[in-house]
Amino acid sequence: MKVTKLTYLLVIAVALTFASTGCRKRPVGITDINKSGTRVGEQGPKGPGDTTGRTATTDQGPVGQPGDGGGIQSDKWGNPDNFNEDRGALAAHTVRFDFDSAVVKSSEKSNVEAAGAYLKANPKVGLRVEGNCDERGTEEYNRALGERRALAIRELIVGGGVEGDRVVTVSFGKDKPEALGHDEAAWAINRRGVFVVLIPK
């Protein structure tokens, strides 16, 4: 009888031990680690199965448009009622990307530096970086790739000393081609990051 009670108590103690150590709740407010090891601006897995970056599927238009929660936004520069757009000021400094890449090539860094210099010389304006892709690949994949391209450019601008809240991003994926052809020449033109200067009203 005593052995049975002792065994019963031992089983309960073991069960309580497993319950207290095996069922811990995840702490609140912890940021998930990017397990792919890919930094902004680096190339992740290729093809439609790519899961680096944020999967960007919304029914409200391009990632980063005001109201859809995508891209990098700020209170001031995320609301189009607060500013006018100037697409011409930095049009000559569009950044071109290699196929399936979000790495800013060394040959394109002078364009990024020009955008940073413009912001430093005009401290009251903001900048939107628009990431774009060629027509190949799925809608979802290209949205994510366009976002990585815009973020890679933004990272370099902010790293050059521009306040982060002045630079917002958006991805249009393959929705806004600059060239309408279906060959490598057109695709090379469409793989780009575009600068739009935001002028306060």
Number of C-alpha atoms within 10 A of each C-alpha: 6 7 8 9 10 11 12 11 12 12 12 12 12 10 11 12 11 11 11 9 9 9 8 8 7 7 7 6 6 7 7 6 7 10 7 11 10 13 14 20 21 15 16 20 13 12 13 12 10 15 15 22 20 16 17 22 16 13 7 12 15 21 29 24 20 19 12 14 14 21 26 22 22 14 9 14 23 20 13 14 10 13 17 14 15 14 14 11 13 18 15 12 19 18 24 24 21 13 13 20 20 27 19 22 14 8 9 15 17 13 20 22 16 15 26 22 15 16 21 15 10 11 11 11 18 22 24 25 27 27 34 32 35 27 21 14 15 13 18 19 27 28 29 26 33 33 34 30 34 31 27 22 30 28 16 17 22 15 12 14 12 19 14 16 15 20 28 23 30 28 31 24 29 24 16 15 19 17 14 13 13 11 11 11 10 16 21 17 20 24 28 25 31 22 28 22 23 22 16 15 8
